[in-house]
Amino acid sequence: MRFNISSNALSSRLMNLSKVINSKNSLPILDSFLFEVHNGQAVVTASDSENVMQSAFILDNCEGEGNFAVNNKTILDAVKELPEQPLTIDINYDEWKMYITYQNGSYNFPIQNADEFPKAQPVSDNATTLTIDAAVLANNITRSIFATAQDELRPVMNGIYFDLTADALAIVASDGHKLVRNKNYTLKSDVPAAFILPKKPANLLKNVLAKDGGDVVLKFDERAAEISFSDGMLACRLIEGRYPNYNSVIPQDNPNQITIDRKSLLGALRRVLPFASDSSQLIRFHAEAGMLTLNAEDIDFSTSAKETVTCEYAGMPISIGFKGSSMVEILNNLESDDVIIQLADPSRAGIIVPAVQPDDEDVLMLIMPMLLND
């Protein structure tokens, strides 16, 4: 079997797929990429047994058909340093070898029988199907993934929760201290459905969809999801369990509103945060007419910092403590120029929303307060 392909096209796809493969695998074949060449098209698959990702591309010239597996490091090392040029790939099934010929050189290395490679389990026939724009899904995952937990006791908190209701599709992540809720009003269903996407496939999707256009089709049941995009597919096992009622922790009435430039606040936080206690990272936020003052103090090392940022605020003066690093993460994952911080009192969660919401979406981030030692 022989086929031609561009070195950049092959290298970029293999780099994306290699992120699926674990450094240590239970099955030796999972160290390899599976190539399936049929009808002038190649489908390359990578798997870690729980996540299976495929990428398909049209071949320039193709003689013959067949399947084979090849070690991921061997082929990646072979093609990633090549400048853009056509590659000729010959597969010799008598020798079980792959020959790659390029402009001024060649490689050859062993291949393996493709029959040993495990196949992805299809989702059940009664699966729920959703279609969502690739850029919207990538943005929602990027905006949420930082808020997921690493909690062995509550594994449901370690993924991103997709909650489809009659009103909207909510994409939620929380570690108990901070929470992100993205609502997309273009997607809704009279039949409620939900699933929890683990962090690894979420990161894989984020990287692929950022460069991808078009629509993404999500098919999911209680155990697994199959996500199809323009030139490939990701199948993954889901986190099983019941996600907490995230709406119950979001305060409905926070009357004190601070409207502030996001980058100015982010800069001020980064300057005062090094002077806060390493263990608590507590920053005191004090809002009064037209200004927000940030205070950080580390009693153990006798250091402190204070900075004032102009803002729009018309409520009663209020002081509240927040974990500085969590606030920095929240502000980093919002895109709007201005943000609105909604507060009620020092013991209730603060809500941060963009001053201008994305089209057909409602983005909300929540941060739990910390006790101030007055």
C-alpha positions as CSV (number, residue, x, y, z in Angstrom):
1,M,0.0,0.0,0.0
2,R,1.3,3.5,-0.9
3,F,-0.1,7.0,-0.3
4,N,1.0,10.6,-0.3
5,I,0.4,13.2,2.3
6,S,1.6,16.7,3.3
7,S,4.1,16.6,6.2
8,N,2.4,19.5,8.1
9,A,-1.1,17.9,7.8
10,L,0.2,14.6,9.2
11,S,2.3,16.2,11.9
12,S,-0.4,18.6,13.2
13,R,-3.0,15.8,13.5
14,L,-0.6,13.4,15.2
15,M,0.4,16.1,17.7
16,N,-3.2,16.6,18.6
17,L,-3.9,12.9,18.9
18,S,-0.8,12.2,20.9
19,K,-2.3,14.1,23.8
20,V,-4.8,11.2,24.3
21,I,-2.0,8.6,24.8
22,N,-0.9,8.0,28.4
23,S,2.8,7.6,29.3
24,K,2.0,4.2,30.8
25,N,-0.6,2.0,29.2
26,S,-2.2,-1.3,30.3
27,L,-2.1,-2.6,26.7
28,P,1.2,-2.2,24.7
29,I,-0.8,-1.5,21.5
30,L,-2.2,1.8,23.1
31,D,1.3,3.3,22.7
32,S,0.5,3.3,19.0
33,F,-1.6,5.2,16.5
34,L,-4.0,3.2,14.5
35,F,-4.1,4.0,10.7
36,E,-7.1,2.9,8.6
37,V,-6.7,3.7,4.9
38,H,-9.8,3.2,2.7
39,N,-11.4,5.0,-0.3
40,G,-8.6,7.6,-0.6
41,Q,-9.0,8.6,3.1
42,A,-6.9,8.0,6.2
43,V,-8.5,7.8,9.7
44,V,-5.9,7.9,12.5
45,T,-7.0,6.8,16.0
46,A,-5.4,7.3,19.4
47,S,-6.8,5.8,22.6
48,D,-6.0,5.4,26.4
49,S,-8.9,2.8,26.7
50,E,-11.3,5.4,28.3
51,N,-10.9,8.1,25.6
52,V,-10.7,7.4,21.9
53,M,-10.0,10.2,19.4
54,Q,-10.0,10.0,15.6
55,S,-8.8,12.4,12.9
56,A,-9.7,11.9,9.2
57,F,-8.0,13.4,6.2
58,I,-8.1,13.0,2.4
59,L,-5.0,11.6,0.8
60,D,-3.3,13.1,-2.2
61,N,-2.7,9.8,-4.0
62,C,-3.5,6.4,-2.7
63,E,-2.8,2.9,-4.0
64,G,-4.3,0.0,-2.1
65,E,-6.1,-0.2,1.2
66,G,-5.3,-1.5,4.7
67,N,-5.0,-1.0,8.4
68,F,-1.9,-0.9,10.6
69,A,-0.6,0.5,14.0
70,V,2.6,2.4,14.5
71,N,4.4,3.5,17.7
72,N,3.4,7.1,18.4
73,K,6.8,8.4,19.5
74,T,8.6,6.8,16.5
75,I,6.3,8.4,13.8
76,L,6.0,11.8,15.7
77,D,9.8,12.1,16.0
78,A,10.1,11.2,12.3
79,V,7.7,13.9,10.9
80,K,7.5,16.8,13.4
81,E,10.9,18.2,12.4
82,L,10.3,18.1,8.7
83,P,9.5,21.3,6.8
84,E,6.3,21.4,4.8
85,Q,6.7,19.0,1.8
86,P,4.9,16.0,0.3
87,L,5.7,12.6,1.9
88,T,5.4,9.2,0.2
89,I,4.4,6.5,2.7
90,D,4.8,2.8,1.7
91,I,3.4,0.0,3.8
92,N,5.0,-3.4,3.4
93,Y,2.9,-6.1,5.0
94,D,5.4,-8.8,4.2
95,E,8.1,-7.1,6.3
96,W,5.6,-5.3,8.6
97,K,7.4,-2.1,7.9
98,M,6.6,1.5,7.1
99,Y,8.8,3.5,4.7
100,I,8.5,7.3,4.6
101,T,10.3,9.0,1.7
102,Y,10.7,12.8,1.8
103,Q,12.6,15.4,-0.3
104,N,16.2,14.5,0.7
105,G,15.9,11.4,2.9
106,S,13.9,8.5,4.1
107,Y,12.8,6.7,7.3
108,N,11.7,3.1,7.9
109,F,10.4,1.5,11.1
110,P,8.2,-1.4,12.1
111,I,4.4,-1.5,12.2
112,Q,2.0,-3.7,14.1
113,N,-1.1,-5.6,13.4
114,A,-4.2,-3.3,13.7
115,D,-6.5,-6.1,14.9
116,E,-5.1,-5.8,18.4
117,F,-6.2,-2.2,18.7
118,P,-9.4,-1.8,20.9
119,K,-12.5,-0.4,19.3
120,A,-14.6,2.4,20.9
121,Q,-17.9,1.3,22.3
122,P,-20.7,3.1,20.5
123,V,-23.2,5.0,22.6
124,S,-26.7,3.4,23.0
125,D,-29.5,3.9,20.6
126,N,-31.5,6.0,23.0
127,A,-28.7,8.6,23.4
128,T,-29.5,12.3,23.5
129,T,-28.1,14.4,20.6
130,L,-27.0,18.0,20.7
131,T,-25.6,20.2,17.9
132,I,-23.5,23.2,19.0
133,D,-21.1,25.6,17.2
134,A,-17.5,24.5,17.6
135,A,-16.2,28.0,18.7
136,V,-19.0,28.4,21.3
137,L,-18.3,25.0,22.8
138,A,-14.5,25.7,22.8
139,N,-15.1,29.0,24.6
140,N,-17.4,27.5,27.2
141,I,-15.0,24.7,28.0
142,T,-12.1,27.2,28.2
143,R,-14.1,29.5,30.5
144,S,-15.1,26.6,32.8
145,I,-12.3,24.1,33.1
146,F,-10.2,26.2,35.6
147,A,-13.1,25.9,38.1
148,T,-13.2,22.1,38.2
149,A,-12.0,20.3,41.3
150,Q,-9.5,17.6,42.0
151,D,-11.5,15.7,44.6
152,E,-11.1,12.0,45.1
153,L,-14.1,11.8,47.5
154,R,-16.5,13.7,45.2
155,P,-15.4,12.7,41.6
156,V,-18.5,14.4,40.1
157,M,-16.9,17.7,40.9
158,N,-13.8,16.8,38.7
159,G,-15.6,17.4,35.4
160,I,-17.7,19.9,33.5
161,Y,-21.4,19.5,33.9
162,F,-23.7,19.8,30.8
163,D,-27.3,20.4,32.0
164,L,-29.9,20.6,29.2
165,T,-33.2,21.9,30.3
166,A,-36.4,23.5,28.8
167,D,-34.7,27.0,29.2
168,A,-31.2,26.5,28.1
169,L,-28.0,24.4,28.0
170,A,-26.0,25.2,31.2
171,I,-22.3,24.3,31.2
172,V,-21.1,24.4,34.8
173,A,-17.9,23.8,36.8
174,S,-17.2,24.2,40.5
175,D,-14.7,23.1,43.1
176,G,-16.8,24.3,46.1
177,H,-15.0,27.7,46.4
178,K,-15.6,29.0,42.9
179,L,-18.3,28.3,40.3
180,V,-18.8,29.0,36.6
181,R,-22.1,28.8,34.9
182,N,-22.5,29.4,31.2
183,K,-26.1,29.4,29.8
184,N,-26.7,29.0,26.1
185,Y,-30.2,30.0,25.2
186,T,-30.1,28.6,21.6
187,L,-30.0,25.0,22.9
188,K,-32.9,23.7,25.0
189,S,-35.0,20.6,25.3
190,D,-38.4,19.6,26.8
191,V,-36.8,16.3,27.8
192,P,-34.1,17.2,30.5
193,A,-30.7,15.5,30.0
194,A,-27.3,15.9,31.6
195,F,-23.8,14.5,31.6
196,I,-20.4,15.2,33.3
197,L,-17.5,15.5,30.9
198,P,-14.1,14.5,32.6
199,K,-11.2,17.0,32.4
200,K,-9.0,15.1,30.0
201,P,-11.5,14.9,27.1
202,A,-12.6,18.5,27.9
203,N,-8.9,19.6,27.4
204,L,-8.6,17.5,24.2
205,L,-11.7,19.1,22.8
206,K,-10.7,22.6,23.7
207,N,-7.4,22.2,21.8
208,V,-9.0,20.7,18.7
209,L,-12.1,22.9,18.5
210,A,-10.1,26.2,18.8
211,K,-8.8,25.6,15.3
212,D,-11.9,23.9,14.0
213,G,-14.9,25.5,12.4
214,G,-18.5,24.4,11.9
215,D,-20.8,22.4,14.1
216,V,-20.1,19.8,16.8
217,V,-22.6,16.9,17.3
218,L,-22.7,15.6,20.9
219,K,-24.3,12.2,21.5
220,F,-24.5,11.0,25.1
221,D,-26.1,8.4,27.3
222,E,-25.6,7.6,31.0
223,R,-22.1,6.2,30.6
224,A,-20.4,7.5,27.4
225,A,-20.4,10.4,24.9
226,E,-19.4,10.6,21.3
227,I,-18.5,14.1,20.0
228,S,-18.1,14.5,16.3
229,F,-16.5,17.6,14.7
230,S,-15.4,18.6,11.2
231,D,-12.5,16.3,10.7
232,G,-12.8,13.8,13.5
233,M,-14.5,12.3,16.6
234,L,-13.9,11.9,20.3
235,A,-15.5,9.1,22.3
236,C,-15.1,9.1,26.0
237,R,-16.4,7.6,29.2
238,L,-18.4,10.0,31.4
239,I,-18.2,10.6,35.1
240,E,-21.2,8.8,36.7
241,G,-23.0,10.3,39.6
242,R,-25.4,13.1,40.6
243,Y,-24.0,16.7,40.2
244,P,-24.9,19.0,43.1
245,N,-27.7,21.6,42.7
246,Y,-25.5,24.4,41.5
247,N,-28.4,26.9,41.2
248,S,-29.1,26.7,45.0
249,V,-25.7,28.3,45.8
250,I,-26.1,31.3,43.5
251,P,-27.5,34.3,45.5
252,Q,-30.5,35.8,43.8
253,D,-30.2,39.3,45.2
254,N,-26.8,40.9,45.6
255,P,-27.8,44.7,45.7
256,N,-24.3,46.2,45.8
257,Q,-22.8,46.4,42.3
258,I,-19.2,47.4,41.4
259,T,-18.6,48.1,37.7
260,I,-14.9,48.1,37.1
261,D,-12.3,47.8,34.2
262,R,-11.3,44.1,34.2
263,K,-7.7,44.6,33.2
264,S,-7.2,47.4,35.8
265,L,-8.5,45.2,38.6
266,L,-6.4,42.2,37.3
267,G,-3.3,44.3,37.3
268,A,-3.9,45.6,40.8
269,L,-4.6,42.1,42.1
270,R,-1.4,40.8,40.7
271,R,0.6,43.6,42.3
272,V,-0.9,43.2,45.8
273,L,-1.2,39.3,45.8
274,P,2.6,38.6,46.5
275,F,2.2,40.5,49.8
276,A,-0.8,38.3,51.0
277,S,-0.3,35.3,53.3
278,D,0.9,32.3,51.3
279,S,-1.5,30.0,53.0
280,S,-4.7,32.0,52.7
281,Q,-4.0,34.4,49.8
282,L,-6.6,36.6,51.4
283,I,-7.3,40.0,49.8
284,R,-9.6,42.5,51.5
285,F,-11.9,44.3,49.0
286,H,-13.3,47.6,50.3
287,A,-15.8,49.4,48.0
288,E,-17.1,52.9,48.6
289,A,-18.3,55.7,46.3
290,G,-16.2,55.6,43.1
291,M,-13.3,53.5,44.3
292,L,-12.3,49.9,45.2
293,T,-9.4,49.4,47.6
294,L,-7.4,46.2,47.7
295,N,-5.5,45.3,50.8
296,A,-3.1,42.3,51.3
297,E,-1.2,41.5,54.5
298,D,1.1,38.8,55.7
299,I,1.6,39.1,59.5
300,D,4.3,36.3,59.6
301,F,6.6,38.3,57.3
302,S,5.5,41.8,58.2
303,T,4.5,42.7,54.6
304,S,1.5,44.5,53.3
305,A,0.2,46.1,50.2
306,K,-2.6,48.4,49.3
307,E,-3.9,49.7,46.0
308,T,-7.0,51.8,44.9
309,V,-8.8,51.3,41.6
310,T,-11.5,53.6,40.3
311,C,-14.8,52.0,39.7
312,E,-18.6,52.8,39.6
313,Y,-20.2,52.1,42.9
314,A,-23.1,53.8,44.6
315,G,-24.0,51.5,47.5
316,M,-23.1,51.6,51.2
317,P,-19.4,51.1,52.0
318,I,-18.6,47.3,52.2
319,S,-15.6,45.2,53.0
320,I,-15.3,41.6,52.0
321,G,-12.4,39.0,51.8
322,F,-11.7,36.9,48.7
323,K,-8.9,34.4,47.8
324,G,-6.7,36.5,45.5
325,S,-5.6,33.6,43.2
326,S,-9.2,32.5,42.6
327,M,-10.2,36.1,41.7
328,V,-7.3,36.3,39.3
329,E,-8.4,33.1,37.6
330,I,-12.0,34.3,37.3
331,L,-10.9,37.6,35.7
332,N,-8.5,35.8,33.4
333,N,-11.3,33.7,32.1
334,L,-13.7,36.5,31.3
335,E,-13.4,38.4,27.9
336,S,-15.3,41.6,28.4
337,D,-13.6,45.0,29.0
338,D,-15.7,45.7,32.1
339,V,-17.0,43.3,34.8
340,I,-19.7,43.7,37.3
341,I,-19.1,42.4,40.9
342,Q,-22.3,41.9,42.8
343,L,-22.1,41.7,46.6
344,A,-24.6,41.5,49.4
345,D,-22.7,41.2,52.7
346,P,-19.2,39.9,53.8
347,S,-20.6,36.4,54.5
348,R,-22.4,35.8,51.1
349,A,-20.8,34.7,47.8
350,G,-19.8,37.4,45.3
351,I,-21.0,37.1,41.7
352,I,-18.8,38.3,38.8
353,V,-20.5,38.8,35.4
354,P,-19.2,40.4,32.2
355,A,-20.7,43.9,31.6
356,V,-21.5,42.8,28.1
357,Q,-22.7,39.2,27.7
358,P,-21.9,37.1,24.6
359,D,-24.7,36.7,22.1
360,D,-27.5,34.3,23.3
361,E,-25.4,33.4,26.4
362,D,-25.4,34.3,30.1
363,V,-22.0,33.9,31.8
364,L,-21.8,34.0,35.6
365,M,-18.9,33.3,37.9
366,L,-19.2,33.0,41.7
367,I,-16.6,33.2,44.4
368,M,-17.0,32.3,48.1
369,P,-15.9,34.9,50.6
370,M,-13.2,34.5,53.2
371,L,-13.4,35.6,56.8
372,L,-11.9,39.0,57.6
373,N,-10.1,39.4,60.9
374,D,-11.2,42.8,61.9
